[in-house]
Amino acid sequence: MNDEASTHYNSIIDQHSLGAEFLRDQLGECARPKIGWQIDPFGHSREVASLFAQDDPSSPEYNVPERVQAFINIAHNEFTLTLWNPTIHPVTQLAHVPVTNDYTIRDPVGQIITAEHLRIEFDDKGNMHKIVNKDKQIAIPLAAQGLYWYPSYPGNNSGPDFQGSGAYIFRPWSQEARPVNDSRTIICTLTETVQSALIIYNDWASFEVSLHSGSLAIELEWTVGPIAIDDNIGKEVIMRYDTDIESAATFYTDANGREVLQRIRDYRPTWNYTVTEPVSGNYYPVSSRIWVKDSTRQFTVLTDRSEGGSSMKDGSIEVMLHRRILHDDSLGVGEPLNETAYGQGLVVRGRHSLILEPPTTSARNHRVNAQRMHMHTLATYAAPQLSYADYSSKYRQTWSALSSSMPINVHLLTFDQLKSKQYLVRVEHFFELNEDAVYSQPTTFDLQSLFNSLGSIKELLELTLGANMQLADVHRLVWVTTEGEVSNSTSKQSSLTGTMVTLNPMQIRTFQVTLQ
């Protein structure tokens, strides 16, 4: 069982499918699981229920420094960079490649590459002061933005009131986060493709804000660590964005990177909530996004990994980045959360993507960008022994399995080759109902378009989400409640005409495809 609260739904589906396939191959159909079994899942997520329903330097093998140096030596004169886009939509990707010499960069056809929507304003202290969406003519002033930290409570764990913060427990000593540094250094860079500002707090905390040409989002890359502990205080470091949005104690977080849940500060919808932990009691898992909004503006923060997040006051978003704690919480690990490497605390680097849009159009931006952030472009490098002319004539420079673009609200979840001519394919409609006037509608596309470069579809068999049973053979248990109500399971009948597939909002469909 995966950790429910923090795992991305794409990984949940693929890993459970792999396990189900193993059971079927080893034990046969009689071993097909019929229930979802939760064993110590570290938090609970209704999205999981929804899915169920449908290097060590002392090691003799440690060779990272040698391999890095070998790469640098090879790349000193010439190298080929290949970018792979794992999504089914075209993307524009700015490649960051560290070099020390001058290079001539060529695109796939050999032309030399030479090196509008948003504006960011900074004050004289290096604080991000305002974000402006020039296209939509909306702006959000930022009263504060940057890196803060909570002091960790060092309790002796003798009782609830003395519970220490640790690997399993986030329990700050103070309800107010402190700035990492009251002063900072700002370094601005302007090129033809990107404008950036590097904000340095100290020798262990900094972040870089970048605006790429043509982008509808702001990229913020943060670096934290080794967190200083010379004051003998554990620290839990956050990134905070304080806007003037009147959010009425309400904010929104995703569930496993898929559906979105409304959160209300100091409130639970199903019981009378007594506030005992003002900070940690309002923290929720953020697998991919968190936002606040009012009637005209929505400010969304996309994350590149699972992080904890909250809105501790109206218009504010804070996201936990890194923790270094000096006391154990006595909940099983038996040591404080004070990991080190080479005798130093760990250094963590990550990215946030900041989006400012009207609420009515924000989904089409954050939905697409969250998918691209999770399934980001992958870069591979090669050291060709040929001239560029010979290399380009001998090897294919670009290739795509798609002959045409897919609908923007369709995501290819799985494309797995089972046999020589047999594939497992999952497709989903990744917009929620009533989320967008255009893209929250049912969408139809031709599944054959995924296979035009491979062959024609001979047989199309629809399976359950776990891919271990034909959808037509599903017989769900009918639950009867004490009030006499009968559960209404979703109809297993799905529209399928030839190779044309229709998807409704949030629907995932799984197919076994056999080619001619």
N, C-alpha and C positions, 0 to 999 in steps of 0.2 A: 504494500500500500504506500503510495506516495504521500509526502507532506501535502495536505489538502490546501492550506492557505496560500502557499507561495509558488506552487508549480504551474507552469504555463499549460494551458489546455492542449496545445499541440503535442507536447511531450507526454501528457497523461494518456491521450488516445493512442499514440504510437507505441508506448511501452506496454500498455495493457493488451493491445493487439498482438504484440510480439509474444507476450506470455500465453495468451489464448491459443496462438498458433502452435507454440511449443507443446502445450497440453494435448492439442488435437493430433499433432504428428506423432507424439510418443504414446498416448493412451487411447486415442480414438474419440469418437463423438460422445461416448458415455462420460467423458471427463470434462465436458463443456460446462463452465460455471453458469449457475442460474441466478445467483444473487451477487450484489456488491458487498464485500466484507471489509469493514473499516476496523483496522487494528492500529491503535495509537497513532492517529494521522496528524498530530501536531496542529490542532485547529480544525475547524470545520468550514466547509464552503458549499453553498447550495449549488454552485456550478458543477461540483463533482457529482452530486446527486443527479443533476440534470444530465450529465454525460453518461452516468451509469444507466440512466433510463434511456436512452437512445444509443613537480621534479625534486628531490632530496640531495643536497650537495655532497653528503658523505657516501652516497651510493656509488658503487663501481660503474653503474650505468649512467650516472649523471654527466651529460656532455653538452649542456646548453651553452656555456661560454664558448666552447670550441666550435659548435655549429653556428653560433652567431658570428664569430670572427670569420669563419669560412664563407658565410654568406656575404659579409662585407667585402672580403677579398675578391670574391667572384663578381660582385656587383660593381666593383670599383671602375670597371671599364664599360660594361654593357650588360643589360639584363632585360628580360621580357616580363612584363606584368600582365597577368590574366585576371580579369574580374568576372565572377560568376554571380548572376542574379538568380536567387532561388525562388523568386515569386513569379507569378504569371502576368505581371504588369511591367511596362517599361519604367525604369528608374534612372535618375541622374545622380551619379555618385562622385563626389570629390575624393580623390585618392590622396592620402597623406603618405608620402614616401621620404624618409630621411636620406639626404644625399650631402656629400661634402664637396663635389666638383660640379662643373657646368655640364648639363645634359641637353641634348636635342630630343624632344619628346614627339613621337609620331603616333597618329591614330591608326586604325586598321587599314585605311587606304593610303597611308604614307604622307598625309599632309601634316605640316608643322602646326602644333597647337600653340596659340599665343594666349599667353595668358592676357529694389524697385517696388518690394511689397511692404517691407517693415523698416522701422527706425528705432534705434535704442539711444537713449540719452543717459549720460553719466554725470554725476556731480563732481566737484573738485576733490572729493575724498575717495573716489574710485567706486562709489556706490551706483548700481544701476538705478536710475532715477525715473525713467518712464519708458514704456513700450508703446509704439504707435503702429497700428495697422493702416497703412496709407490707402489701400484699396477700399476698405470698409469704413474708413474715416472714424475709427474708434481708437481710444487710448486708455491705458491704465497707469496712473502714477504709482510708484513704488515707494512707500514710506521707509521700508527697509528691505534689503535683499542681501543674502550672503551666507557665510558659514558661521554657525553657532554651535555651542555644546552644552549638554546637560551634565552636571556632576553626578556620578553614579552613587547610589545609596550603599554604604558599606556594611549594612546590618549584620547581626550575628546569627540570623535565621532561627531564633528561638521561638518565634511566633509571627503571625501575619504583620503585626506592626513593626517588626524588626527584620522583615524579609529583605535581603540584599539583592541588588541588581546583579545579573549574571547572564550566563549563556541562555537560560530559559526565561528569565524575567527581566523586563525593562522597568526599572523603578528609579527614577531620578530623585536626587536629594533635594532639588529645588524645582518649583513650578515654572521658573523663568530661565530660559536658555541664555547663556552668556556669549557675546561675540568672541570669536577665536582671537581677534586682535582688533583694537580700536583704530589702528592706523594700517594702511596698506599701500602697496605700490601698484600703479597701473601702467602697462606698456601697450600701446596701440599699434596695430599693423594694418596697412592698406595695400591690397593688390588688386589686379583686375578681376579676380574671381571671389575674393573673400575679404571682409573687414572683420578684424578681431581685436579684442581687448583682453589682455592677461592681467588678472587681479591677484597679487601675491600678498598673503596675510603674514606668513612667516616661513620658516624653512620646512614646515610640514603640512601646509595648507594653502591651496591656490585653486583658481578656476579660470577658464578661458571662455569668453562669450564670442561667438562667431555668427556673422551673417553671410551666408553664401549667396552668390548671384542667382536670382530666380527662385530662391527658397521661400516657402510660406511659413517656415518655422525658424526659431532661433535655436542654435546649438550651444549648449553649455557643457563643457568637459571639465570635470572636477578631479582634483588629485588630493588625497588626504593620507597622511602617514609619513613616517612613524609618529603616531600621536604621542605628544610629550607627557610623561608621567613623573617628572622630577619633583613635582609638588605633592606626590603620593595621592593624587586624586584620579580616579577612573573617569574617563570622558566618553560621552556618547554624542557624536558629531552629526549635525543636521545641516541641510541647506534649507533656508527659509525665504519665502517670497511673500511680502506684505503688500497687498494692493488695497485700493479704496472700494473694491466691489462689496456691496451690501448683500452678503450671502445668507443672512438670517440664521446663523448657526448651522447651516447646511452645507455639506460638501459631498462629493461623489468619488467612489473608488471602483475599480474593476474587480471582477471575481475571476481569478485564474486567467486573466488576459482576454476575457470574452465578454460576458454580460456586465452591466454596471449596476451598482447598488447605491442608493441614497443613504447617507450617514447624517445624523443630527447629533451635535455635540451634547454630551451628558444626557443621552436619551437612548432607550431601547424600545422598539415597537411592540414587544410582546410581554414586557413586565415593567413594574415600577422600579426604576433604576436609582440606587443610592450611590452618590459619588464618593468613592473612597480613594481612588487614584485619579486625580484630575488630568494628568498628562497621559500616562500609559493607558488609562481607561478609554481614551479617545483615539488611540492609535489603531490602525487597521492595515491589513496586508495590501500592498500596492504592487501587483504583478506587472502592470504596464502603464497605468495612467491614474491621475487624480486631478479633480478640478473644482473650482468654485465659479459661481455665475450669479448674475442679476438679470434683469429683463432685457438688457441690450448687449452685455458683454460676458463672454466665457473665457476664463484663463485656465488652460490645461497644461499640466506637466506630464510628459511622457518619460518613462524610465527605461533603461536598457537592461534591467534585471529586477528581481523581486526586492522591494524595499518596504519599510514601514512608513506610513504617512498619516497626517492629520491636518486639521484646521483648528488651531487652538484659539483663534479669534476670527471675527468676521473678515472675509477677504484675504485671509492668510492661508498659505500652504507650506507645510514643512515636511521634509522627507529625510529619514534616517540614512546616513551614508556609511558610517564606520563606528566601531565601538572598541574600546580598550579598557578593561575593567580589572581591578586589582584584588577583588574578593570573589569567592565562590558563592553560588546561590543555594548550595546543598540540595540540588535537585537531580543529581545523578552523575554529572561529569567529573566531579571531584577535583576541579582545578578552576582558577579564574579564567575569564575570557581574555587572555593576554598572550596571544599567539605572536611568535617571533620568527624571523628568518635572518641568518647571519648575525645573530645577536641583537637585532633591531626589531622594533615593532613593524607590523605589516604595512605596506603601502597599497592603497586601493585607488583605482582610477575608474571613472564611469562617465556616463553621458546623460543629460536631460535634454529634452526637446520641448521648447516653450511655444505654445500656440495661443494667439489672441484672435478670437472670432466672435461674431454674433452667435447666440445659442442655436439659432435656427440652421446655421450652416457649419457649425463646429464639428459635427460628427463626421462629415465627409473628409475632413482634414485629419482629425485625431485617429479615426479608424484606419485610414490608409497608412498614415505615418507610423502608427503603432505596429502594424504588420511589417512594414519595411524596417523598423528598428529591431524587431525580434528576428526576422529573417533577413538580416543585413547582407549586403554584397560581400562575398568572400574573395580575397585576393591570394593568388598563388604566383610564385616567381620561378623563372627558369633562366639558365645561363646558356644561350644559344652559341654554337660553334660556327655559325654561318653569318654572312653579311645580312643586313636587313632585307635587301632585295631577294636573296636566295631563300631566306627564312619565310618571307611573306608569300613567295611563289610556291613553296613546298607545303606549308601548313595553312589550314583554314584559320582566318583571323577572327571571324565571328560565326556564331551558330545559335539558332534558336529552334526549339522543338515546336514552337507555335507559329502558325502561318498567319494569324491575326490576333489582335488584342482581345482579351476576355473582358466581360463586364466588370466595371470597377468594384462592384460589391461582391464579386466572387473570389474566393481564396482556395487555392489548391493546397489542401492539408497534407495529403499523402500521394506519392507516386512511386510505387514499390514494385519492382519486377519479381514475380513469383516463379515463373518458368520462362522458357525461351520466348513464348508468344503470349504469356499471361501476366497481367498487371493488376495490382490493387490500387484503386484510386479513391480518394475521398475529396469531395468538394463541399464548400460551405458558403452560405450567404452570411457574411459577418457583420451586417448591420442589424440593429434591433428594430422591432416594430415601432412605428411612429417617431423614429429618431431623425429621419431626414425625409423631406417631402418627395424627393426623387429616388434616392437609393434604398429606402426602406420598403420598396415595393417588390413583389415577386419578380424574379428574373429568369429568363430562359436562354440557354446556350447549347451549342452542339458539342457533345463530348468528343466527337471525332476530331475536333480541331486540336486536341491535345496529342493526337496520335498521327497526324498527317505525315510527319517525318519518319514514322515507324511502320505504318501500314494501315489497312482498313479494319475496322472493328467487325469481327465475325459474330461474337456473342457478348451480351451484356447482362450480367447477373447482379441484382441488387442484394446487398448483405446488411446485417445489423452493424452498428457502429464498431463492435469488436471484430468484425469480419470473420466470425467463426460460425455463422448461421445465416441461411437465406432469410431475407426479410419476410417472405411469404409464409415461412414456417413458425413465425413468432406467435406464441399464445400467452399473453400476459395474465398474471394472477389478478383476479378481480377482488379488490379489498372492500369489505363492508364495515362501516364505522358503527360505533355504539349509537349514533343518532339515526342509523338506518340509511345513511347516504352511501352510494356506490361510486367507487372511483371511476373516472372516465379516462381511459387510456387513449393516447393519440392514435388515430387511425394509421395502420401500417400500409394502407394503399397510397402509393405515390405515383404521380403522373410520369409516365415514361413512354414516349412515342419514338420508336427507332432509336437514334442516338441523341435526341433532343431531351435535355434535362431541365426541369423547372425547380427552382429553389425558393422557398419562402424565407422571410427574415429569421436569422439564427438557426436555420435548418442545416444539418450536415447529412449528406447522403454518401453511402459507401458502395462501390461497385467492383466486381471482379470482371476484368475486361480481357477477352481472348481475341487475338488478332488472326487474320487469315494467313 
